[in-house]
Amino acid sequence: MERLPTVILAFCLAVAVVFVRAPDAFFAPQFWAEDANVFWIAQYQHGFAASLLAPYAGYLHAVPRLIAALASPLPYGWQPIAYLVLALAVTGWAAATIAALPLPRWLAALAGICVLIVAPRESLANPTNLQWMMAPALPLIAATSAPAGSLARVNQLVFVALASLSGPFSALMIPLWLVCLAVRGRSAFDLALTALALAAGLAQIVVLARGDPAIAADVSTVGSLSTAVAEALGTLLRSWPRWLALAAGIVLLAWSVLAGRFRFQRTICVAFSGLVLCAVAWKFRSGTDWVKIFDGRYVHVPAAMALFCALSLLFERGVAKCAGAFGCIALALAASRTFVRAPVPNFGQQWQEASPLIGTRPVEVPIAPSWKLEIPPR
């Protein structure tokens, strides 16, 4: 496989970045939030087949449920370590899948790292937030021609299927897949990949349409959208790194529609970012939590897309390189404030102490960041 060194490099870089940004996850492996309270407990009580199609927060989560199933045969005390290892494997897999795309080698290798550079702390090193690690690969796969090797193509099919069934982003990708199919080509592989992605996206739409009380619970009933947007913009512009990030975003948006070797990929990434932000706006349409989302996971997919656009401009000619360098520097400055996360509360010891009792009697265990897991006996 011609791209194997690049793929391996991207995988290793992804794991290394997670280690640098979240060292506490490696030194004190433990469950994070829904890792235990949704995915582990569902596997414990119902098994993989029964829980696979069960929605949470309104949509399907195939990858975290698969991780829960793979870890379940291990002793309870080892399962947090298994969750960490498998989450790192999927994170590296996402970066490696992007690295296998027929882009310039360094651009392909670094593109998969973009989401890790700008990801908030809670999105790192846990299965719960893998949907945010995998989603940025979807527009890049859609907008770039298929890799040459059969193994890389099979990998794309598997990755797109699992990523699309592990978050609501596949529903947003439906129009972009159709556009990319019309522009990029209609080979048998393109048709199969697009059909798979559309089927997964439609499945998520069907599940979302059924409704979930968890979605309503996330949305406040007071405040107005205009006021919330104004407050959010005020928060965004409060510090000079964010001014630079906003300026970089404007420059990158302009460049994405101009001539250039990778203009189509940039345009699809910008379109995907816009759809994600529109979905966030809809989610918080009647709430007062807009200020918080600019420090959370809701904007790090658009930020990752902006960073990819900046990187791709470095591989263009002339003044585009300057725009790309400016964008990379600005986005790096914005991310550097919280690059290495503060250690999260460590409840790993409590899990180890409780694990011999699991299944024999009711057990209550604290879960990071501040959750409680109640485990009934079998």
Secondary structure as UniProt FT lines:
FT   TURN            2..3
FT   HELIX           4..21
FT   HELIX           23..27
FT   HELIX           35..40
FT   HELIX           41..52
FT   TURN            57..58
FT   HELIX           62..71
FT   TURN            72..73
FT   HELIX           76..78
FT   HELIX           79..99
FT   HELIX           105..111
FT   TURN            112..113
FT   HELIX           114..118
FT   HELIX           121..123
FT   HELIX           127..129
FT   HELIX           130..134
FT   TURN            135..136
FT   HELIX           137..143
FT   HELIX           150..164
FT   HELIX           169..184
FT   HELIX           188..210
FT   HELIX           213..217
FT   HELIX           225..236
FT   HELIX           240..256
FT   TURN            261..262
FT   HELIX           263..283
FT   TURN            284..286
FT   HELIX           290..293
FT   TURN            294..295
FT   HELIX           297..299
FT   HELIX           300..313
FT   TURN            314..315
FT   HELIX           319..336
FT   TURN            337..338
FT   HELIX           348..354
FT   HELIX           355..357
FT   TURN            358..360
FT   STRAND          363..368
FT   TURN            369..370
FT   STRAND          371..375
//
